Amino acid sequence: MPKRGPRLSASARRAQLVDVGRSVFAKRGYEAASLEEIADRANVSRPILYEHFGGKEGLHAVIIDRELDYLVRRITEAIASGTSHERLEGAALAFLSYVKDHPDGFAVLTHDAPVATARGGMSALLNDLSDRVSEIFAAAFKSAGHDPKFAPIYANALIGMVTSVGQWWTEVRKPPVEDVAAHITAFAWMGLRHLPKRPKALKPRA
């Protein structure tokens, strides 16, 4: 049984356990992470974890919720003003900056998680972000004479691309996220500027 750590207030102890749990879940994934390891790293007994979170799933749900709230808030702030082009780049940069500055949080969001956890994890986050980016695309489509009802297709494509690039970037850690965001935005924006009003499928080759 681990030694009891210094006495902390309930809020301070909860914050400590969230930090330790995030690190363990990021390293092990949900299934392989254990309350024993989390308690040992936090220098507390397992009953303390149950007292605060009810178990492993409860702790994981709190961590997911906090990471989602933080990331959505950062991206919402980034797209609150500016031209459509500037807001697209702001969204990409906010996401990639989160990946760089909060690697454990990003790892927890992208690891497998129990179906019932929090708000659905990364899938729910991507749906939320796609809805917000769809609004930007819809306004740009309307001003360019395109049908705004197709905006969600492009919003989901952009969010999926940024997420995939973010996962790749965690492995290589270069170039700087500012450059990566600029390239992603240029790729997306040039495509939107030259988008035909009614894209048609290519005919299959003979």
FIKENU-273442 format. One record per atom (N, C-alpha, C, O): x, y, z; residue in three letters. Coordinates in steps of 0.1 Angstrom, whole numbers, plus 5000, padded with zeros to 4 digits. Layout:
<atoms>
XYZALA ...
</atoms>
This chain:
<atoms>
500949885000MET 500050005000MET 500950125000MET 501850135008MET 500650224991PRO 501550344990PRO 501450435002PRO 500350435009PRO 502450505005LYS 502350605015LYS 501350715011LYS 501150745000LYS 500650765021ARG 499750875019ARG 500551005016ARG 501551035023ARG 500151075005GLY 500851205002GLY 500451315012GLY 499651295021GLY 501051425010PRO 500751545018PRO 499251575017PRO 498651555007PRO 498651625028ARG 497251655028ARG 497051775019ARG 497651875020ARG 496051755010LEU 495651855001LEU 494151885002LEU 493451805007LEU 493752004998SER 492352024998SER 491651934988SER 492351874979SER 490351914988ALA 489651824979ALA 489851864965ALA 490151784956ALA 489851994962SER 489952044948SER 491352024943SER 491651984932SER 492352044952ALA 493752034948ALA 494051884946ALA 494851844937ALA 493551794954ARG 493751654953ARG 493151604940ARG 493751524932ARG 491951654937ARG 491251614924ARG 492051654912ARG 492251584903ARG 492551784913ALA 493351834902ALA 494651744900ALA 495051714888ALA 495251714911GLN 496451624910GLN 496151494904GLN 496951444895GLN 495051434908LEU 494751304902LEU 494351304888LEU 494651214880LEU 493751414883VAL 493451434869VAL 494751444861VAL 494851384851VAL 495751524866ASP 497051534860ASP 497751404858ASP 498251364848ASP 497751334870VAL 498451204869VAL 497751104860VAL 498351024853VAL 496451104862GLY 495651004853GLY 495851034838GLY 495950944830GLY 495851164835ARG 496051204821ARG 497351144816ARG 497451094804ARG 498451154824SER 499751104820SER 499750954818SER 500250904808SER 499050884827VAL 499050744826VAL 498150694814VAL 498550604807VAL 496950754812PHE 496150714801PHE 496850744788PHE 496650674778PHE 497550864787ALA 498250894775ALA 499350794771ALA 499550754760ALA 499950744781LYS 501050644779LYS 500550504777LYS 501050434768LYS 499550464784ARG 499050324784ARG 497850294775ARG 497650184770ARG 497050404773GLY 495750384767GLY 494750344778GLY 495150304789GLY 493450344775TYR 492450324786TYR 492550184791TYR 492550164803TYR 492550084783GLU 492449944787GLU 493649904795GLU 493449834806GLU 494849944791ALA 496049904798ALA 496349984811ALA 497049944820ALA 495750104812ALA 496050184824ALA 495350124836ALA 494250064835ALA 495950134847SER 495450074860SER 495350184871SER 496150274871SER 494250164879LEU 494150254891LEU 495350234900LEU 495750334907LEU 495950114900GLU 497050094909GLU 498250184905GLU 498850244914GLU 498550194892GLU 499650274888GLU 499350424890GLU 500150504894GLU 498050464888ILE 497650604890ILE 497850644905ILE 498350744908ILE 497350554913ALA 497350574928ALA 498850584932ALA 499250664940ALA 499650494927ASP 501050484931ASP 501750614927ASP 502550674935ASP 501550664915ARG 502150784910ARG 501750904918ARG 502550994920ARG 500450904922ALA 499951014930ALA 500251004944ALA 500051094952ALA 500750884948ASN 501150864962ASN 499850864971ASN 499950924982ASN 498850804966VAL 497550794974VAL 497150644974VAL 497650564967VAL 496150614982SER 495550484981SER 494450474971SER 493850584967SER 494150364966ARG 493050344956ARG 491650394961ARG 490950454953ARG 491350384974PRO 490050434978PRO 489950584976PRO 488850634974PRO 491050664976ILE 490950804973ILE 490450824959ILE 489650914957ILE 490950744950LEU 490550754936LEU 489050724935LEU 488250794928LEU 488550624941TYR 487150594941TYR 486350704947TYR 485250734943TYR 486850764958GLU 486150864965GLU 485850984955GLU 484851044956GLU 486851014947HIS 486751134938HIS 486051104925HIS 485351194920HIS 486250984920PHE 485850964906PHE 484950834904PHE 484450814894PHE 484850754914GLY 484050634913GLY 484750524906GLY 484150414905GLY 485950534901GLY 486650434894GLY 487350484882GLY 487450604879GLY 487950394874LYS 488750434863LYS 487950504852LYS 488450604846LYS 486850454849GLU 485950514838GLU 485550654842GLU 485550744834GLU 485250674855GLY 484850804859GLY 486050904858GLY 485851024854GLY 487250864862LEU 488450954860LEU 488650984846LEU 488951094842LEU 488650884837HIS 488850904823HIS 487850994817HIS 488151084809HIS 486550984821ALA 485551074816ALA 485751224820ALA 485551304811ALA 486251244832VAL 486551384836VAL 487651434828VAL 487651554823VAL 488651354825ILE 489851404817ILE 489351434803ILE 489751534798ILE 488651344797ILE 488151374783ILE 487351504783ILE 487551584774ILE 486451514792ASP 485551634792ASP 486451764793ASP 486151864786ASP 487451764802ARG 488251884804ARG 489051914791ARG 489252024787ARG 489651804785GLU 490351824773GLU 489551884761GLU 489951974754GLU 488351824760LEU 487451864749LEU 487052014752LEU 487052094742LEU 486652044764ASP 486252184767ASP 487352284764ASP 487152384758ASP 488552244767TYR 489752334765TYR 489952354750TYR 490152464746TYR 489952244743LEU 490252254728LEU 489152324721LEU 489452414712LEU 487952294724VAL 486852364717VAL 486852514720VAL 486652594711VAL 487252554732ARG 487252694736ARG 488352764728ARG 488152874723ARG 489552694727ARG 490652764719ARG 490252784705ARG 490552884699ARG 489652684699ILE 489352694685ILE 488152794683ILE 488152864673ILE 487252794692THR 486152894691THR 486653034691THR 486153124684THR 487653054700GLU 488253194701GLU 488953224688GLU 488953344684GLU 489553124682ALA 490353144670ALA 489553184658ALA 489953254649ALA 488253134657ILE 487453164646ILE 486353264649ILE 485453284641ILE 486553334660ALA 485553434663ALA 485553564655ALA 484553624654ALA 486653594648SER 486753714640SER 487753694629SER 488453594629SER 487753794619GLY 488653784608GLY 487953744595GLY 486753704595GLY 488653744584THR 488153694572THR 487953544572THR 488553474581THR 487253484563SER 487053334563SER 488453274562SER 488653164568SER 489353324554HIS 490653264552HIS 491453274565HIS 492053174570HIS 491353384572GLU 492053404585GLU 491453304596GLU 492253254604GLU 490153294596ARG 489553204606ARG 489853054603ARG 490052984613ARG 489953014590LEU 490352884587LEU 491752854593LEU 492052754599LEU 492752944590GLU 494052924595GLU 494152934610GLU 494852854616GLU 493253014616GLY 493253024631GLY 492752894637GLY 493352854647GLY 491752834630ALA 491252704635ALA 492352594634ALA 492552514644ALA 493052584623ALA 494052484621ALA 495252514631ALA 495752414637ALA 495652634633LEU 496752664642LEU 496352634656LEU 497152584664LEU 495152664660ALA 494652644674ALA 494752494677ALA 495152454687ALA 494252414667PHE 494252264669PHE 495652214670PHE 496052134679PHE 496552254661LEU 497952204660LEU 498752254672LEU 499652184677LEU 498452374677SER 499152424689SER 498752344701SER 499552324710SER 497452304702TYR 497052214712TYR 497852084712TYR 498252034722TYR 497952024700VAL 498751904698VAL 500151924703VAL 500651834710VAL 500752034701LYS 502152064705LYS 502252084720LYS 503152034726LYS 501352164725ASP 501452214739ASP 500852114749ASP 501252114761ASP 499952024744HIS 499251934753HIS 499251794748HIS 498251734745HIS 500551734746PRO 500651604740PRO 499851494747PRO 499351404741PRO 499851504761ASP 499151394768ASP 497651404766ASP 496951304764ASP 497151534766GLY 495751544763GLY 495351494750GLY 494251424748GLY 496151524739PHE 495851484726PHE 495951334725PHE 495051264718PHE 496851274732ALA 497051124732ALA 495751064738ALA 495350964733ALA 495251114749VAL 494151064756VAL 492951074746VAL 492150974745VAL 492751184739LEU 491651204730LEU 491651104719LEU 490651054714LEU 492851074714THR 492950984702THR 493150834705THR 493050754696THR 493350804718HIS 493450664722HIS 491950604722HIS 490950674723HIS 491950474721ASP 490650404723ASP 490050434737ASP 490850444746ASP 488750444737ALA 488150474750ALA 486850394751ALA 486250354741ALA 486250374763PRO 485050304764PRO 483950384758PRO 483950504758PRO 482950314751VAL 481950384744VAL 481150484752VAL 480850594747VAL 480950454764ALA 480050544773ALA 480850664778ALA 480250744785ALA 482150674776THR 482950774782THR 482550914778THR 482450944766THR 482351004787ALA 482151144785ALA 481251174774ALA 480151124773ALA 481651264765ARG 480751304754ARG 481051234741ARG 480651274730ARG 481751124742GLY 482051044730GLY 483451064725GLY 483851014715GLY 484251134733GLY 485651144730GLY 485951224717GLY 485251314714GLY 486951174710MET 487451244698MET 486351254687MET 486251354680MET 485551154686SER 484451154676SER 483551274678SER 483151344669SER 483151294691ALA 482251404694ALA 482851534692ALA 482251634687ALA 484151544695LEU 484951664693LEU 484951704678LEU 484751814675LEU 485251604670LEU 485351634655LEU 484051674650LEU 483951764641LEU 482951614655ASN 481651654650ASN 481351804654ASN 480751874646ASN 481651834666ASP 481451974671ASP 482252074663ASP 481752174659ASP 483552044661LEU 484352134653LEU 483952144639LEU 483952254633LEU 483552034633SER 483052034619SER 481752124618SER 481652194608SER 480852114628ASP 479752204628ASP 480152354628ASP 479552434621ASP 481152384636ARG 481552524637ARG 482252574624ARG 481952684619ARG 483052484618VAL 483752524606VAL 482852524594VAL 483052604585VAL 481752444595SER 480752444584SER 480152584583SER 479852634572SER 479952654594GLU 479452794594GLU 480352884586GLU 479852974578GLU 481652874587ILE 482552954580ILE 482452914565ILE 482453004557ILE 482452794562PHE 482452744548PHE 481052794542PHE 481052834530PHE 480052784549ALA 478652814543ALA 478652964539ALA 478153004529ALA 479253054548ALA 479253194545ALA 480153224532ALA 479753294524ALA 481253154532ALA 482153164520ALA 481553114507ALA 481653174497ALA 480853004508PHE 480152944497PHE 479053044492PHE 478953064480PHE 478353094501LYS 477153184497LYS 477753304490LYS 477153344480LYS 478753364495SER 479353484488SER 479953454475SER 479953544466SER 480353334473ALA 480953294460ALA 479953234450ALA 480353194439ALA 478753224454GLY 477653174445GLY 477553024445GLY 476952964437GLY 478152954456HIS 477952814457HIS 476852784466HIS 476352864474HIS 476352654465ASP 475252614474ASP 475852584488ASP 476652494489ASP 475452664498PRO 475952644512PRO 475652504518PRO 476252474528PRO 474652434513LYS 474252314519LYS 475352204518LYS 475352104525LYS 476352224509PHE 477452134508PHE 478652164517PHE 479652094517PHE 478552274524ALA 479652324533ALA 480052214543ALA 481252194545ALA 479152134549PRO 479652034558PRO 480551934552PRO 481451874559PRO 480451904539ILE 481351804533ILE 482851854534ILE 483751784538ILE 482951984531TYR 484352044531TYR 484852074545TYR 486052064548TYR 483952104554ALA 484252124568ALA 484851994574ALA 485851994581ALA 484051884572ASN 484551754577ASN 485851714571ASN 486751654578ASN 486051744558ALA 487251714551ALA 488451784557ALA 489551724560ALA 488251914560LEU 489351994566LEU 489651944580LEU 490851924584LEU 488651924589ILE 488851874602ILE 489551744602ILE 490451724610ILE 489151654594GLY 489751524593GLY 491251534589GLY 492051464594GLY 491551624579MET 492851644575MET 493751704586MET 494851654588MET 493251804593VAL 494051864604VAL 494251764615VAL 495351754621VAL 493351674618THR 493451574628THR 494551474624THR 495451434632THR 494451434612SER 495451334607SER 496851394607SER 497851324610SER 496951514602VAL 498251584602VAL 498751604616VAL 499951584619VAL 497851634626GLY 498251644639GLY 498851514645GLY 499851524652GLY 498251404642GLN 498751274646GLN 500151244640GLN 501051194646GLN 500351284627TRP 501551264620TRP 502651354627TRP 503751314629TRP 502251484630TRP 503251574635TRP 503751534649TRP 504951564652TRP 502951464657THR 503451414670THR 504551324668THR 505351304678THR 504751254657GLU 505751164655GLU 507051234650GLU 508151194654GLU 506951334642VAL 508051394635VAL 508451524642VAL 509651564642VAL 507451594648ARG 507751724656ARG 508351834647ARG 509051924652ARG 508151834634LYS 508651934625LYS 507851934612LYS 507251824609LYS 507752044605PRO 508152174608PRO 507352234619PRO 506452174624PRO 507652364622PRO 506852434633PRO 505352424629PRO 504952434618PRO 504452424640VAL 503052414638VAL 502552534630VAL 501552514623VAL 503152644631GLU 502652764624GLU 502852744609GLU 501952784601GLU 503952684605ASP 504152654591ASP 503152544586ASP 502652554575ASP 502952444594VAL 502052334591VAL 500652394589VAL 499952354579VAL 500152474598ALA 498852534597ALA 498752614584ALA 497652614578ALA 499752694581ALA 499752774569ALA 499652684556ALA 498852724547ALA 500352574556HIS 500252484544HIS 498852424543HIS 498352414532HIS 498352374554ILE 497052314554ILE 495952414549ILE 495152384541ILE 496052534554THR 495052644550THR 495252674536THR 494252694529THR 496452694531ALA 496652724517ALA 496152614508ALA 495452644498ALA 496352484512PHE 495852374504PHE 494252374503PHE 493752364492PHE 493652404515ALA 492152404515ALA 491652524508ALA 490652514501ALA 492252644510TRP 491752764505TRP 491852774490TRP 490952824483TRP 492952734484MET 493152734470MET 492152644463MET 491652674453MET 491852524470GLY 490852444465GLY 489452504465GLY 488652484455GLY 489152574475LEU 487852644476LEU 487752754466LEU 486652774461LEU 488752824464ARG 488752944455ARG 488452894440ARG 487852964433ARG 488952774437HIS 488752724423HIS 487652614423HIS 487652534413HIS 486852604433LEU 485852504433LEU 484752534423LEU 484152644422LEU 484452434414PRO 483352454405PRO 482052454412PRO 481852394423PRO 481052524406LYS 479752534413LYS 479052404414LYS 478252384424LYS 479252324405ARG 478552184405ARG 479652084402ARG 479652034390ARG 480452034411PRO 481451934409PRO 480751804404PRO 479651764409PRO 481351744394LYS 480751624388LYS 481851514389LYS 483051534388LYS 481351384391ALA 482251274391ALA 482951254378ALA 482351274368ALA 484151204379LEU 484851174366LEU 484351044360LEU 483950954368LEU 484251044347LYS 483750924341LYS 484750814342LYS 485950844341LYS 484350694345PRO 485350584346PRO 486150564332PRO 485550584322PRO 487350534333ARG 488150504321ARG 487650384314ARG 487250284320ARG 487850384301ALA 487350274293ALA 488350154295ALA 488250044289ALA 
</atoms>
